[in-house]
Amino acid sequence: MIPMPHTDNVSLYVVGGLAVVLIGVLSAVMRAITRGDLVPRSTMDSRLADRDAEIARITARADAQSAALEVATVLTTEQAHTIATQADSISDFSEAQRLNVRVANALHNTVAADAGGE
C-alpha cells in the first residue's frame, strides 16, 4: 500500500477548517438576522409602519372598489328592469296599434256595407 503524501492530508485539514469557519460565520449571520441585530430596530419599526400604512391604503382602495361595484350592480339591475318595462310598454303600444288597425278595418267595412246597402 502506498502511503498518502503529507501535503494531501494538510490540504484536507485546511479545507475542513475553512468549512467549519464558514458554517460558524453563516450561523452567526443567520442568528443576527432572526434576532434583528443586523438592522437597527428603529429602521425595522419604520419599515413595518410603512408596510402597515400601505396595507391600510390598499384595503381602503379595495373597499372603495367593492362599494363602487355594488353601486354599479344595483344600477345595472335597475337599468335591466327599466329596459324590460320599456319593452313591455313598446309591446303594449304595438298591441294597441294592431287593435286600432282592426277597429279601422271594421269601421271601414261597416261604412262600406252601409254605403253598398243604400
C-alpha positions in Angstrom: 0.0 0.0 0.0 1.3 3.4 -1.0 1.1 6.0 1.8 -0.6 9.2 1.1 1.6 12.2 0.7 1.7 14.6 3.6 0.5 17.6 1.6 -2.8 15.9 0.8 -3.6 15.5 4.5 -2.7 19.1 5.2 -5.0 20.4 2.4 -7.9 18.3 3.7 -7.4 19.8 7.1 -7.3 23.3 5.7 -10.4 22.8 3.6 -12.2 21.2 6.6 -11.2 24.1 8.9 -12.4 26.7 6.4 -15.7 24.8 6.0 -16.2 24.9 9.8 -15.3 28.6 9.9 -17.7 29.3 7.1 -20.5 27.4 8.8 -19.9 29.3 12.0 -20.0 32.7 10.2 -23.1 31.8 8.4 -24.8 30.6 11.6 -23.8 33.9 13.3 -25.2 35.9 10.5 -28.5 34.0 10.4 -28.8 34.3 14.2 -28.3 38.1 13.9 -30.9 38.3 11.1 -33.5 36.4 13.1 -32.9 38.5 16.3 -32.9 41.7 14.3 -29.4 42.7 15.3 -28.2 43.3 11.7 -30.6 46.2 11.1 -31.3 48.9 13.7 -34.7 48.4 15.5 -35.8 51.9 14.5 -35.3 51.1 10.9 -37.3 47.9 11.2 -40.1 49.8 13.1 -40.3 52.5 10.4 -40.4 49.8 7.7 -43.2 48.0 9.5 -45.1 51.3 9.9 -44.7 51.9 6.2 -45.9 48.4 5.3 -48.9 48.8 7.7 -49.8 52.2 6.0 -49.5 50.6 2.6 -51.7 47.7 3.6 -54.3 50.2 5.0 -54.3 52.2 1.7 -54.7 49.0 -0.3 -57.5 47.9 2.0 -59.3 51.2 1.7 -58.9 51.2 -2.1 -60.3 47.7 -2.2 -63.3 48.7 0.0 -64.0 51.7 -2.3 -63.8 49.5 -5.3 -66.1 47.0 -3.7 -68.6 49.7 -2.9 -68.4 51.1 -6.4 -69.0 47.6 -7.8 -72.1 47.2 -5.6 -73.5 50.5 -6.8 -72.8 49.6 -10.4 -74.5 46.2 -9.9 -77.6 48.0 -8.4 -77.6 50.5 -11.3 -77.3 47.7 -13.9 -80.1 45.8 -12.3 -82.3 48.9 -12.3 -81.4 49.5 -15.9 -82.4 46.0 -16.8 -85.7 46.5 -15.1 -86.2 49.8 -16.9 -85.4 48.2 -20.2 -87.8 45.3 -19.5 -90.5 47.9 -18.6 -89.8 49.8 -21.8 -90.1 46.6 -23.8 -93.4 45.8 -22.2 -94.6 49.4 -23.0 -93.5 49.0 -26.6 -95.3 45.7 -26.8 -98.4 47.2 -25.3 -98.2 50.1 -27.8 -97.8 47.7 -30.6 -100.8 45.7 -29.5 -102.8 49.0 -29.2 -101.8 49.9 -32.8 -102.9 46.4 -34.0 -106.3 47.0 -32.3 -106.5 50.4 -33.9 -106.0 48.9 -37.3 -108.6 46.2 -36.6 -111.1 48.9 -35.4 -110.3 51.0 -38.5 -110.8 47.9 -40.8 -114.1 47.1 -39.0 -115.2 50.7 -39.3 -114.2 50.8 -43.0 -116.2 47.5 -43.6 -119.2 48.9 -41.8 -119.1 52.2 -43.7 -118.6 50.2 -47.0 -121.5 47.9 -46.1 -123.7 50.9 -45.3 -122.8 52.6 -48.5 -123.3 49.5 -50.5 -126.6 48.7 -48.9 -128.3 52.0 -49.6 
